Structure formats: C-alpha cells, structure tokens
Amino acid sequence: MEDILEIYKRPYDPEFPVVCMDEQPVQLVKDVREPLPARPGDPMRYDQHYERAGTANIFMFTEPLGLWRRASVTQRRTSIDWALQLRRLLEEDYADAVKVLLVCDNLNTHKIASFYEAFPPVLARPLVERLEIHYTPKHGSWLNIAECELSAMTRQCLSRRIGSAGVLQEEVKAWNVERNASQIGTNWRFTAEDARIKLKSLYPQIQLE
C-alpha cells in the first residue's frame, strides 16, 4: 500500500509517467422489443425482458497527472490480450517515455511472462525493460486510480442496455474522446502518512522488548 501511495506523490515526469490500469467485463444485452421513445412528460419506456448477447472486456489505462486515459474494448481478457494492450501503451501512447510506471492489481495475467507468451523474446525483452510494475495489495484495489475511471465510465456511458461489441466500442470511444478533451484529472490526497493513522489496524503490531 505504501509503495503505491509513494508512487502517487511523484511529480509529473513525461519521461517516467505513472499509468494506472484496470479491466472490467461487460455483459452485452439486447432489447427484445423496440423501446418507446420519450415524449413530453413521459420518459423512454422499455420492456423488462432482454436477450443476452455475449460478453466483452474493457481495458482502462489512465495517467492521472497527464489528464489522459484510454479505454479499449476487447473480446477477451487473456494474458496475450493484456500483453497486446501494454505493447500499444509502450510503443504508441508512450513511445517517448524512458520507462512507464504501471499500477495494476496482481491478477495472474498481469505478469512479465505474458509478454513472452505473446511475442518472441527479441520483441518481448525491450518492452519489459521499459516497464516497471507496482501491484496494489490484496484487498486493496481501491488504491488503483483506474478503478475511479472505470466507475465514471460505467455511470456515464454503460448504465443502459448495449447489444453488441461494435456499439459498445463506439460508445466507449466517444466517452474517451470527450473525457480527454475535458482535461479531467484525479486529485489524489491520501498519503502514506494518512494511512499510518487511519489504517493503523492494518499494520503489523511490533512488540518492543
């Protein structure tokens, strides 16, 4: 926990950006009947019955101090999918960075070995050398700022029925563009000093003789 909190205290540095990532599954749902459009005095009405249309996954990357995020829709969330997203992050989004400091949870796909599953060693190694991973602790995913972005996206973009991956991709892209254009960042105020007071019970109790 303190490792993540110290990372968040670092000043903005484009050569060593701090980027948070998380992912979220999405259930695709179709209407079985055409909703009735809204009219003056009446909201839109839709049938309670629906049809399941499969699932998708959203990878979220956000740089809090850079006022930037990228949400990408994928069919799956395997090790290879994660490695492909990280390659895009390193080669396209942060091609000029010396090293990216990545904050993520300790999911079994979020590992250096995933690069070697997706790419030959001659390609995997240069990517790995430009990545420094900092894992959130177990039961401490709330420390990941990418969760805040996923929560905002869910409320603003996904709180309705979306019946196909294509429509989901269009909606997420539109939300992403608008949020980046608005230059929305994150004002993180919780520090290691705060944690030692407010979360004192989580720390080991040292017995001094």
C-alpha positions in Angstrom: 0.0 0.0 0.0 2.7 2.5 0.9 4.6 1.7 -2.3 1.5 2.8 -4.3 1.0 5.9 -2.2 4.6 6.9 -2.6 4.3 6.5 -6.4 1.3 8.8 -6.4 3.3 11.5 -4.6 5.8 11.8 -7.5 5.7 15.0 -9.6 4.7 14.8 -13.2 7.5 13.5 -15.4 6.8 12.7 -19.1 9.9 10.5 -19.2 8.7 8.4 -16.3 4.9 8.6 -16.4 2.7 6.9 -13.8 0.0 5.0 -15.5 -2.8 3.1 -13.8 -4.6 0.2 -15.5 -7.6 -2.0 -14.7 -10.1 -4.1 -16.6 -13.8 -4.7 -16.5 -16.1 -7.3 -18.0 -19.3 -6.1 -19.7 -22.5 -8.1 -20.3 -24.0 -7.3 -23.7 -27.8 -7.1 -23.6 -30.3 -6.6 -26.4 -33.8 -5.3 -26.2 -36.4 -7.9 -27.3 -38.9 -5.2 -28.2 -38.2 -1.7 -29.5 -38.2 0.8 -26.6 -40.9 3.5 -26.7 -39.2 6.9 -27.2 -39.5 9.7 -24.7 -42.3 12.2 -25.1 -43.1 15.5 -23.3 -44.0 14.4 -19.7 -43.1 10.8 -20.3 -39.6 9.2 -20.1 -38.4 6.5 -22.5 -40.0 3.1 -21.7 -38.6 -0.3 -22.4 -39.7 -3.9 -21.9 -38.2 -5.6 -18.8 -37.3 -8.6 -20.9 -34.0 -8.7 -22.7 -31.7 -11.0 -24.6 -28.1 -11.8 -23.6 -25.7 -11.1 -26.5 -22.4 -12.3 -25.1 -19.7 -10.5 -23.1 -16.8 -8.2 -23.8 -14.0 -6.7 -21.8 -12.7 -3.1 -21.3 -9.1 -2.3 -20.6 -8.7 1.1 -18.9 -5.4 3.0 -18.8 -5.1 6.4 -17.2 -2.3 8.8 -16.4 -3.7 10.9 -13.5 -1.2 13.7 -13.8 -1.2 13.6 -17.6 -5.0 14.2 -17.7 -5.3 11.2 -20.1 -7.0 7.9 -20.3 -7.5 5.2 -22.9 -10.4 2.7 -22.8 -10.2 -0.2 -25.2 -12.9 -2.9 -25.9 -11.7 -6.5 -26.4 -13.4 -9.8 -26.8 -11.4 -11.4 -24.0 -9.0 -10.7 -21.1 -6.3 -13.3 -21.5 -2.5 -12.9 -20.9 -2.0 -12.2 -24.6 -4.7 -9.6 -24.7 -3.0 -7.8 -21.7 0.4 -8.0 -23.4 -1.0 -6.6 -26.6 -2.5 -3.7 -24.7 0.8 -3.0 -23.0 2.7 -3.1 -26.2 0.3 -0.4 -27.6 0.8 1.6 -24.4 4.6 1.5 -24.7 5.1 1.8 -28.4 2.2 4.2 -29.3 0.8 6.1 -26.2 4.2 6.5 -24.5 6.8 5.9 -27.3 9.0 8.8 -26.0 9.0 7.7 -22.3 12.1 6.2 -20.8 10.1 3.9 -18.6 6.4 3.6 -17.7 5.5 3.0 -14.0 2.4 0.8 -14.2 0.0 0.5 -11.3 -2.3 -2.6 -11.5 -3.7 -5.4 -9.4 -1.9 -8.7 -9.1 -4.1 -10.7 -11.5 -2.5 -13.8 -12.9 -2.4 -12.3 -16.4 -0.7 -9.1 -15.2 2.8 -10.5 -15.3 6.1 -10.1 -17.2 5.7 -13.7 -18.5 2.6 -12.6 -20.5 4.9 -10.7 -22.9 6.8 -13.9 -23.7 3.5 -15.7 -24.3 2.5 -13.1 -26.8 5.8 -12.1 -28.5 9.2 -13.6 -29.4 11.9 -12.9 -26.8 13.7 -10.4 -29.1 10.5 -8.2 -29.1 9.3 -9.0 -25.5 12.6 -8.0 -23.8 12.7 -4.4 -25.0 9.1 -3.9 -23.9 9.7 -5.4 -20.5 12.8 -3.2 -19.9 10.6 -0.1 -20.4 8.0 -1.2 -17.8 8.1 -1.0 -14.0 5.1 -2.7 -12.4 3.7 -1.7 -9.0 1.0 -4.1 -7.7 -1.8 -3.0 -5.5 -2.1 -5.1 -2.3 -4.6 -7.9 -1.9 -8.0 -6.4 -1.0 -6.5 -3.0 -1.8 -7.7 -2.5 -5.4 -9.3 0.8 -4.2 -5.8 2.2 -4.4 -5.9 2.0 -8.2 -7.0 5.2 -9.8 -8.0 3.3 -12.9 -10.9 2.0 -10.8 -12.2 5.6 -10.5 -12.1 6.0 -14.3 -14.0 2.7 -14.8 -16.6 3.8 -12.3 -17.1 7.1 -14.1 -17.3 5.4 -17.4 -19.9 2.9 -16.1 -22.1 5.7 -14.7 -21.8 8.0 -17.7 -21.7 5.5 -20.6 -22.6 2.0 -19.7 -25.7 2.4 -17.4 -28.0 1.1 -20.2 -28.5 -1.8 -22.5 -25.9 -2.2 -25.1 -26.5 -5.1 -27.5 -23.2 -5.6 -29.5 -19.5 -5.2 -29.1 -19.5 -2.8 -32.1 -21.9 -0.4 -30.4 -20.0 -0.8 -27.1 -16.8 0.2 -28.9 -18.3 3.3 -30.4 -19.8 4.4 -27.1 -16.6 3.9 -25.2 -14.6 5.7 -27.8 -16.9 8.7 -27.7 -16.8 8.8 -23.9 -13.0 8.5 -24.0 -12.6 11.4 -26.5 -14.9 13.7 -24.6 -13.3 13.0 -21.2 -9.8 13.6 -22.6 -10.9 16.8 -24.3 -12.3 18.0 -20.9 -8.9 17.6 -19.4 -10.3 15.7 -16.4 -7.7 14.5 -13.9 -7.6 13.0 -10.4 -6.8 14.9 -7.2 -5.4 12.1 -5.1 -4.9 13.2 -1.5 -4.5 10.0 0.5 -0.8 9.6 1.6 1.3 7.0 3.4 1.2 9.4 6.4 -2.6 9.3 6.4 -2.6 5.5 6.1 -0.4 5.1 9.2 -3.1 7.0 11.2 -6.4 6.0 9.6 -5.4 2.4 8.7 -3.3 1.7 11.8 -5.0 -1.6 12.4 -3.7 -3.0 9.1 -0.1 -2.6 10.1 1.8 -5.4 12.0 2.0 -4.8 15.7 5.6 -4.6 16.7 6.4 -5.8 20.2 9.4 -3.9 21.6 11.3 -5.6 24.4 
